[in-house]
Amino acid sequence: MPKVIGAIPARYASTRFPGKPLATIGDKPMVQWVYEAASRCSDLDLVVVATDDERIREAVKNFGGEVLLTSDQHESGTDRLTEVAEYYPDHEILVNIQGDEPGIDPALISGVVQLKLKHPEWSVTTAARPFRPEEDPLVPDRVKVILSKSGRALYFSRSLLPFPRNKIEHPVYLHLGIYAYQRDFLLRFHTLPTSILERTESLEQLRPLENDFHIGVHLVEDALPAVDTPEDLNQIRGFFKKMGLVP
């Protein structure tokens, strides 16, 4: 079996929420919640936080986590993951686990990894869930994905997918920001030309699709939202309190 590493890119200088990985939920920083959830996934041989910030590095060391101090010149989490791949060359599959998803389910991570192992011909796998009734799929920050019958992504968009021109009932799927990459593909990702679709939608995951690579999608019934803003953090704190995870 190929070795699998879960990497958590954690950047301090977020435009909308500076210092987000160190924001606390209960008595733990957000990055610790993500790390501990990922560590409960039995399909990961190693979990590491990849950061360019000494404050985050110290926080991870303080709770006993594995941490790699990466370059501060990376433009995206995928670039940071590439450095992880170079530092840990014996891992064939690399999973990009967003550092702003403290409520991520280890079973979701496992599903994405297992889908990648089942379909080695797919360069990337990711995840999605149906929109909840109270969620607005027209919000551009909530990225939608539409699938083929085999479970491959046909397209990602900030627009509604599919457009309901005819009143046919069809689920709308919210893309979840987790990716499992084949090592060889990840190392060549930055050499692919930035695609027109990627620039138009500002969605990096469109680059593989436009360059004729396949992305498989693991569907789950539900998943807690990511934290993009302080308001999102308060919502997650409320969820955690209801679940009995924090007082």
Backbone torsions as a table, in degrees:
resi	resn	phi	psi	omega
1	MET	NA	136.6	177.5
2	PRO	-67.1	146.6	177.6
3	LYS	-77.8	142.8	-175.3
4	VAL	-123.8	130.4	177.6
5	ILE	-116.6	135.5	173.7
6	GLY	-100.1	118.7	-178.2
7	ALA	-111.2	134.1	-179.1
8	ILE	-114.3	96.3	175.7
9	PRO	-66.3	130.6	-177.9
10	ALA	-136.5	111.0	-177.4
11	ARG	-111.6	134.5	-178.4
12	TYR	-78.0	-38.2	-169.4
13	ALA	-86.8	58.9	175.0
14	SER	-74.6	136.4	-177.5
15	THR	-64.9	-47.5	-175.7
16	ARG	-83.9	-21.4	-174.5
17	PHE	-151.5	76.6	179.9
18	PRO	-58.2	139.5	178.5
19	GLY	74.4	16.7	-173.8
20	LYS	-53.4	-44.2	-177.6
21	PRO	-60.9	-22.1	-178.1
22	LEU	-98.7	-1.8	175.5
23	ALA	-62.3	137.3	-172.1
24	THR	-91.7	145.4	169.3
25	ILE	-126.1	111.8	-168.8
26	GLY	67.3	-128.2	-179.9
27	ASP	-106.9	17.5	-178.5
28	LYS	-123.8	144.4	171.6
29	PRO	-69.3	153.9	-177.5
30	MET	-54.5	-42.0	-177.1
31	VAL	-61.6	-29.5	178.0
32	GLN	-70.5	-39.3	176.5
33	TRP	-59.9	-44.0	179.8
34	VAL	-64.3	-45.7	-178.1
35	TYR	-60.3	-45.4	-177.6
36	GLU	-67.9	-36.6	176.2
37	ALA	-64.2	-46.5	179.6
38	ALA	-62.6	-35.4	-178.6
39	SER	-67.8	-19.5	178.1
40	ARG	-85.0	-2.2	177.7
41	CYS	-85.7	113.8	-175.2
42	SER	-71.0	-11.8	179.9
43	ASP	-83.8	-6.1	178.6
44	LEU	-99.8	126.9	177.4
45	ASP	-81.1	-23.4	-178.8
46	LEU	-155.1	144.7	174.3
47	VAL	-123.1	133.7	-178.9
48	VAL	-141.3	140.8	172.1
49	VAL	-91.8	129.5	178.7
50	ALA	-110.2	114.2	-176.0
51	THR	-139.0	157.7	175.5
52	ASP	-108.2	11.0	-172.6
53	ASP	-121.0	129.3	-178.1
54	GLU	-63.9	-32.7	-179.7
55	ARG	-64.7	-41.1	177.6
56	ILE	-69.7	-40.9	178.5
57	ARG	-57.6	-45.0	179.9
58	GLU	-65.1	-40.4	179.7
59	ALA	-62.0	-42.0	-179.9
60	VAL	-67.2	-42.3	177.3
61	LYS	-61.2	-36.5	-178.0
62	ASN	-65.6	-32.4	177.1
63	PHE	-96.2	9.4	172.7
64	GLY	85.2	20.0	-178.8
65	GLY	-89.0	161.0	174.0
66	GLU	-81.0	132.9	-176.9
67	VAL	-141.7	141.8	177.3
68	LEU	-121.7	123.8	176.8
69	LEU	-84.4	115.8	-174.2
70	THR	-106.7	174.7	179.5
71	SER	-62.4	149.1	176.1
72	ASP	-92.7	11.1	-178.9
73	GLN	-98.5	-0.6	-178.1
74	HIS	-70.7	138.6	-179.9
75	GLU	-92.7	-16.7	-177.7
76	SER	-148.5	167.3	175.9
77	GLY	-64.3	-29.9	178.0
78	THR	-65.8	-40.3	176.4
79	ASP	-61.5	-41.2	179.8
80	ARG	-65.9	-37.3	178.4
81	LEU	-65.1	-34.2	177.6
82	THR	-61.7	-39.0	177.1
83	GLU	-65.3	-36.6	175.3
84	VAL	-61.2	-42.6	179.4
85	ALA	-60.7	-38.6	179.9
86	GLU	-71.1	-31.8	-178.3
87	TYR	-79.8	-29.5	179.7
88	TYR	-118.8	74.8	-171.0
89	PRO	-71.7	-11.1	-177.5
90	ASP	-90.3	4.2	178.4
91	HIS	-101.6	122.7	-173.7
92	GLU	-85.1	-28.1	179.4
93	ILE	-121.7	131.4	-178.8
94	LEU	-120.8	127.5	-176.5
95	VAL	-108.5	121.1	177.8
96	ASN	-88.9	108.6	-178.8
97	ILE	-108.1	117.5	-173.7
98	GLN	-63.2	134.6	-179.0
99	GLY	-75.5	-1.7	179.5
100	ASP	-111.2	25.7	177.5
101	GLU	-122.0	72.6	-176.5
102	PRO	-65.8	-19.3	179.6
103	GLY	-97.2	17.0	-177.0
104	ILE	-63.4	137.9	-178.3
105	ASP	-87.8	127.5	176.3
106	PRO	-54.7	-31.2	179.1
107	ALA	-66.6	-32.1	176.6
108	LEU	-65.4	-44.7	177.7
109	ILE	-58.9	-45.3	-179.5
110	SER	-60.4	-40.9	179.9
111	GLY	-62.2	-40.1	179.3
112	VAL	-67.4	-40.9	179.0
113	VAL	-66.6	-46.0	-178.2
114	GLN	-63.1	-36.2	176.8
115	LEU	-64.6	-38.0	178.0
116	LYS	-66.6	-40.7	179.3
117	LEU	-67.6	-35.2	-180.0
118	LYS	-71.1	-30.6	-176.8
119	HIS	-125.9	74.4	179.0
120	PRO	-63.1	-18.1	179.1
121	GLU	-75.9	-14.6	175.0
122	TRP	-87.5	125.0	-174.3
123	SER	-68.1	-30.2	-175.3
124	VAL	-142.2	148.7	166.3
125	THR	-128.6	153.6	-178.5
126	THR	-146.1	-162.1	-176.2
127	ALA	-144.0	161.7	177.5
128	ALA	-155.8	161.9	174.2
129	ARG	-142.6	158.9	175.8
130	PRO	-66.9	148.3	172.1
131	PHE	-64.0	142.1	173.3
132	ARG	-75.9	156.2	-178.6
133	PRO	-57.4	-32.8	-177.4
134	GLU	-84.7	-3.9	-177.9
135	GLU	-92.5	145.0	-178.8
136	ASP	-97.9	108.8	-179.2
137	PRO	-72.5	-5.1	178.4
138	LEU	-84.5	-10.0	179.2
139	VAL	-66.9	122.4	-175.0
140	PRO	-63.7	-27.7	-179.1
141	ASP	-72.3	-15.1	177.7
142	ARG	-95.8	101.7	-172.3
143	VAL	-78.0	133.2	179.8
144	LYS	-100.7	155.1	176.7
145	VAL	-137.8	144.7	176.4
146	ILE	-121.9	143.2	-167.1
147	LEU	-116.8	155.0	169.5
148	SER	-83.7	172.6	179.6
149	LYS	-63.9	-26.6	-179.9
150	SER	-85.5	-3.4	178.3
151	GLY	94.4	14.7	175.6
152	ARG	-91.0	149.6	176.1
153	ALA	-71.4	127.4	172.8
154	LEU	-88.8	-37.0	-179.2
155	TYR	-167.2	148.4	171.1
156	PHE	-114.3	142.4	179.8
157	SER	-155.3	153.9	170.1
158	ARG	-81.4	-14.8	176.1
159	SER	-84.9	168.4	179.4
160	LEU	-69.2	131.2	176.8
161	LEU	-129.0	128.7	-14.1
162	PRO	-77.8	160.9	176.7
163	PHE	-74.2	128.5	-173.4
164	PRO	-81.7	62.4	178.7
165	ARG	-61.4	-41.2	173.4
166	ASN	-109.1	144.8	-174.3
167	LYS	-78.8	65.3	176.9
168	ILE	-106.0	128.2	-177.1
169	GLU	-69.7	126.6	-178.7
170	HIS	-149.6	131.6	-180.0
171	PRO	-66.3	146.6	173.1
172	VAL	-105.7	124.0	-173.7
173	TYR	-103.1	131.3	174.8
174	LEU	-88.7	125.2	177.8
175	HIS	-73.4	135.2	177.9
176	LEU	-105.4	135.9	-169.9
177	GLY	-81.5	64.0	174.2
178	ILE	-132.4	139.7	-178.1
179	TYR	-138.4	137.9	169.6
180	ALA	-112.9	121.7	-175.3
181	TYR	-110.4	141.4	163.7
182	GLN	-69.6	133.9	-173.5
183	ARG	-54.1	-47.9	-177.2
184	ASP	-60.2	-39.8	179.8
185	PHE	-68.4	-42.2	-179.7
186	LEU	-58.8	-42.1	-177.6
187	LEU	-68.2	-20.7	178.2
188	ARG	-102.8	-2.2	-176.1
189	PHE	-55.2	-45.4	-175.6
190	HIS	-70.1	-13.0	178.3
191	THR	-85.8	-13.8	178.6
192	LEU	-71.1	140.4	178.6
193	PRO	-64.6	137.4	175.1
194	THR	-60.3	125.1	-170.5
195	SER	-84.9	160.1	177.2
196	ILE	-62.8	-42.6	179.9
197	LEU	-63.4	-41.5	178.5
198	GLU	-59.4	-45.4	-179.9
199	ARG	-68.0	-35.3	-178.0
200	THR	-68.3	-46.0	-175.9
201	GLU	-94.0	-12.1	-172.5
202	SER	57.1	51.6	179.5
203	LEU	-133.5	110.4	-175.3
204	GLU	-63.8	-29.4	-176.9
205	GLN	-69.0	-9.7	175.9
206	LEU	-77.9	-17.8	-179.7
207	ARG	-62.4	-48.9	176.7
208	PRO	-60.1	-41.7	-178.3
209	LEU	-62.1	-44.6	-177.5
210	GLU	-71.1	-21.1	176.2
211	ASN	-97.4	17.8	171.5
212	ASP	71.1	28.6	170.4
213	PHE	-100.9	156.0	-174.2
214	HIS	-101.5	142.1	175.1
215	ILE	-123.5	117.3	176.1
216	GLY	-87.3	150.1	-175.7
217	VAL	-124.4	120.7	174.9
218	HIS	-89.0	121.4	-178.4
219	LEU	-94.1	135.4	174.1
220	VAL	-124.9	159.6	-178.2
221	GLU	-73.4	-35.8	-177.6
222	ASP	-158.9	162.6	177.1
223	ALA	-163.1	144.1	177.8
224	LEU	-68.1	150.2	-177.3
225	PRO	-73.1	160.3	173.5
226	ALA	-78.0	166.2	178.7
227	VAL	-105.3	108.5	177.5
228	ASP	-104.9	-26.5	-174.5
229	THR	-137.3	165.5	174.1
230	PRO	-57.8	-31.6	177.6
231	GLU	-65.3	-40.0	176.6
232	ASP	-62.3	-38.7	179.9
233	LEU	-62.1	-42.2	178.4
234	ASN	-63.5	-36.6	177.3
235	GLN	-64.1	-43.7	178.9
236	ILE	-64.2	-40.7	176.6
237	ARG	-57.8	-39.1	177.5
238	GLY	-64.9	-43.6	177.1
239	PHE	-59.5	-46.3	-177.6
240	PHE	-63.9	-36.4	178.7
241	LYS	-65.9	-43.5	178.0
242	LYS	-62.8	-32.7	-178.8
243	MET	-82.9	-4.7	179.2
244	GLY	78.1	17.0	-178.8
245	LEU	-83.5	-25.5	177.1
246	VAL	-134.2	154.8	179.1
247	PRO	-72.0	NA	NA
